[in-house]
């Protein structure tokens, strides 16, 4: 299950160029400098990058917004490289995970939650934003978190349809950010440095899951009507 941290950070963001423009301009052309400032203007405190309400990163996912207190607005991967996927288990129901991630007092949320019985995916934070899920600030900044309905001590929690839906999601995330399909970059919450949680636990079948991820990564891409 996700845990919260760095809420007090507010709108502070890495890479803010305001106030150091002269130093940067000395090393790059004036045009490049203007383009960089144009990309980063929204990072000034009090200015938010424009978002489209209900927009999802994963086709087919439904959108339910996590509380803004449980994440940090960002512009990943421009400001933080995304190079990991972190696997979580809810230790509760799908509905309860969504409920607590909408609660500002919970201080945590993952980007996605997956239902066990049918593999339904709910996205709760945009991938470009930093969700508080890993219990480690640098891992939050560099990862996408996926929560799975279930309990670490119940093997029956991890259904075939949930494994398959999760594998497709992970494969697509890795394709979006060129993340290697290996266990150094697709990890459990328990493998995050300093982790106090044990999920996804001993019954999560990593060999099976990684095979499904690689298989999903190699599946034929859907052809749109315009491409036919």
C-alpha positions as CSV (number, residue, x, y, z in Angstrom):
1,X,0.0,0.0,0.0
2,X,1.2,3.5,-0.8
3,X,2.6,5.7,2.0
4,X,2.8,9.5,2.1
5,X,5.7,11.9,2.5
6,X,7.1,15.3,1.4
7,X,3.7,17.0,1.5
8,X,5.4,20.1,3.0
9,X,7.4,20.6,-0.2
10,X,4.6,22.5,-1.8
11,X,5.3,23.8,-5.2
12,X,9.1,23.7,-5.0
13,X,10.4,22.0,-8.2
14,X,13.8,20.9,-9.5
15,X,15.1,22.7,-12.5
16,X,13.5,26.1,-11.9
17,X,15.5,28.6,-14.0
18,X,13.9,31.8,-12.7
19,X,16.6,33.9,-11.0
20,X,19.5,32.1,-12.7
21,X,18.8,33.1,-16.3
22,X,22.0,34.9,-16.8
23,X,24.1,31.9,-15.8
24,X,22.2,29.6,-18.1
25,X,22.2,32.0,-21.0
26,X,26.0,32.2,-20.9
27,X,26.1,28.5,-21.9
28,X,23.3,28.3,-24.5
29,X,22.0,30.5,-27.3
30,X,19.5,33.2,-26.6
31,X,16.9,31.3,-28.6
32,X,17.4,28.1,-26.6
33,X,17.2,30.1,-23.4
34,X,13.9,31.6,-24.4
35,X,12.5,28.1,-25.3
36,X,13.6,26.7,-21.9
37,X,12.0,29.6,-20.0
38,X,8.8,29.1,-22.1
39,X,8.8,25.4,-21.0
40,X,9.3,26.2,-17.4
41,X,7.2,29.4,-16.9
42,X,4.4,27.4,-15.2
43,X,6.9,26.2,-12.5
44,X,6.7,29.6,-10.8
45,X,4.9,29.2,-7.5
46,X,1.2,29.8,-7.9
47,X,1.2,28.9,-11.7
48,X,0.0,25.4,-12.7
49,X,0.5,23.7,-16.1
50,X,-2.8,23.5,-17.9
51,X,-4.5,20.1,-17.5
52,X,-7.5,18.5,-19.2
53,X,-10.0,17.3,-16.6
54,X,-10.5,13.5,-16.8
55,X,-7.6,12.9,-19.2
56,X,-5.8,9.6,-18.8
57,X,-2.4,8.3,-19.8
58,X,-3.5,4.7,-20.2
59,X,-6.1,4.0,-22.9
60,X,-9.2,2.3,-21.4
61,X,-8.5,3.5,-17.8
62,X,-11.2,5.4,-16.0
63,X,-10.3,8.6,-14.2
64,X,-10.9,9.3,-10.5
65,X,-8.7,12.1,-9.2
66,X,-6.7,11.6,-6.0
67,X,-6.6,14.4,-3.6
68,X,-4.2,17.1,-4.6
69,X,-2.6,16.8,-1.1
70,X,-1.5,13.2,-2.0
71,X,0.7,14.2,-4.9
72,X,2.9,16.9,-6.3
73,X,2.2,18.7,-9.6
74,X,5.2,18.2,-11.9
75,X,6.2,17.9,-15.6
76,X,7.7,14.5,-15.8
77,X,9.8,13.3,-17.5
78,X,11.0,16.8,-18.3
79,X,11.9,17.6,-14.7
80,X,12.2,14.1,-13.3
81,X,13.2,11.1,-15.4
82,X,10.7,8.2,-15.1
83,X,12.7,5.0,-14.9
84,X,10.8,2.6,-12.6
85,X,7.4,1.0,-12.0
86,X,6.5,0.2,-8.4
87,X,4.1,-2.6,-7.7
88,X,1.8,-2.3,-4.6
89,X,-0.9,-4.3,-3.0
90,X,-3.8,-2.5,-1.3
91,X,-4.3,-4.6,1.8
92,X,-8.0,-3.9,1.3
93,X,-10.6,-3.5,-1.4
94,X,-10.4,-1.7,-4.7
95,X,-13.1,0.8,-3.6
96,X,-11.4,1.5,-0.2
97,X,-8.1,2.2,-1.9
98,X,-9.8,4.7,-4.3
99,X,-11.6,6.3,-1.3
100,X,-8.5,6.8,0.8
101,X,-6.5,8.2,-2.1
102,X,-9.2,10.9,-2.4
103,X,-8.8,11.7,1.2
104,X,-6.3,14.6,1.8
105,X,-5.5,13.3,5.3
106,X,-4.2,10.0,3.9
107,X,-1.1,11.7,2.5
108,X,-0.6,9.0,-0.2
109,X,-1.8,7.9,-3.6
110,X,-0.6,5.7,-6.5
111,X,-1.0,6.6,-10.1
112,X,-3.2,3.5,-10.8
113,X,-5.4,1.1,-8.9
114,X,-6.4,-2.3,-10.5
115,X,-9.5,-4.3,-9.5
116,X,-9.0,-8.1,-8.9
117,X,-12.2,-9.5,-10.3
118,X,-12.1,-8.0,-13.8
119,X,-8.8,-6.0,-14.2
120,X,-10.5,-2.6,-14.3
121,X,-7.9,0.2,-14.1
122,X,-8.6,3.5,-12.4
123,X,-6.0,6.2,-12.9
124,X,-5.8,8.7,-9.9
125,X,-2.8,10.8,-10.8
126,X,-1.3,11.8,-14.1
127,X,2.0,10.1,-14.9
128,X,3.6,13.5,-15.3
129,X,2.9,14.2,-11.6
130,X,4.7,12.9,-8.5
131,X,2.3,10.6,-6.5
132,X,3.3,9.9,-2.9
133,X,3.4,6.1,-3.0
134,X,6.9,4.7,-2.4
135,X,7.9,6.1,1.0
136,X,11.0,7.5,-0.7
137,X,11.1,10.9,-2.3
138,X,13.6,10.2,-5.1
139,X,11.7,7.0,-5.9
140,X,8.4,8.9,-6.0
141,X,9.9,11.4,-8.4
142,X,11.3,8.7,-10.7
143,X,8.5,6.1,-10.7
144,X,4.9,5.2,-11.6
145,X,3.0,3.4,-8.8
146,X,0.4,0.7,-9.5
147,X,-1.8,-0.5,-6.7
148,X,-3.4,-4.0,-6.9
149,X,-6.5,-5.0,-5.0
150,X,-5.8,-7.8,-2.6
151,X,-3.9,-9.0,0.5
152,X,-0.2,-10.0,0.7
153,X,-1.1,-13.2,2.6
154,X,-3.9,-14.4,0.2
155,X,-2.6,-15.9,-3.0
156,X,-6.1,-15.9,-4.4
157,X,-6.0,-12.1,-4.4
158,X,-3.9,-12.1,-7.5
159,X,-6.2,-13.2,-10.2
160,X,-5.3,-14.1,-13.8
161,X,-7.2,-11.1,-15.2
162,X,-5.6,-8.7,-12.8
163,X,-2.1,-10.0,-13.6
164,X,-2.8,-9.6,-17.3
165,X,-4.3,-6.1,-17.0
166,X,-1.4,-5.0,-14.8
167,X,1.2,-6.5,-17.2
168,X,-0.3,-4.6,-20.2
169,X,-0.3,-1.3,-18.1
170,X,3.3,-1.8,-17.0
171,X,4.4,-2.7,-20.6
172,X,2.8,0.5,-21.9
173,X,4.3,2.7,-19.2
174,X,7.7,1.2,-19.9
175,X,7.2,1.9,-23.7
176,X,6.2,5.5,-23.0
177,X,9.4,6.2,-21.0
178,X,11.8,3.6,-22.5
179,X,12.1,1.8,-19.2
180,X,13.9,-1.6,-19.4
181,X,11.7,-4.6,-18.9
182,X,13.7,-6.1,-16.0
183,X,13.5,-6.5,-12.2
184,X,15.9,-3.6,-11.7
185,X,13.2,-1.2,-13.1
186,X,10.0,-3.0,-12.3
187,X,10.1,-3.5,-8.5
188,X,7.9,-4.2,-5.5
189,X,7.1,-1.6,-2.8
190,X,9.2,-3.7,-0.4
191,X,12.2,-3.2,-2.6
192,X,12.3,0.6,-2.3
193,X,15.2,1.7,-0.1
194,X,13.9,2.4,3.4
195,X,10.6,0.6,2.8
196,X,8.6,-0.5,5.8
197,X,5.9,-2.2,3.8
198,X,6.1,-5.8,2.6
199,X,3.9,-5.6,-0.5
200,X,3.5,-7.2,-3.0
201,X,4.5,-10.0,-0.7
202,X,5.7,-13.6,-1.1
203,X,2.7,-14.8,-3.2
204,X,3.2,-12.3,-6.0
205,X,4.5,-14.4,-8.8
206,X,7.3,-12.3,-10.3
207,X,8.4,-14.8,-12.9
208,X,4.8,-15.0,-14.2
209,X,4.4,-11.3,-14.1
210,X,7.5,-10.4,-15.9
211,X,6.7,-13.0,-18.6
212,X,3.3,-11.4,-19.0
213,X,4.9,-7.9,-19.2
214,X,7.3,-9.0,-21.9
215,X,4.5,-10.7,-23.8
216,X,2.4,-7.6,-23.6
217,X,5.2,-5.4,-24.8
218,X,5.5,-7.5,-27.9
219,X,1.8,-7.7,-28.7
220,X,0.6,-6.1,-32.0
221,X,-0.4,-2.5,-31.7
222,X,-4.0,-1.7,-32.5
223,X,-4.5,-0.1,-35.9
224,X,-6.7,3.0,-36.1
225,X,-9.1,3.6,-38.9
226,X,-6.9,6.4,-40.2
227,X,-4.0,4.0,-40.6
228,X,-5.9,1.4,-42.5
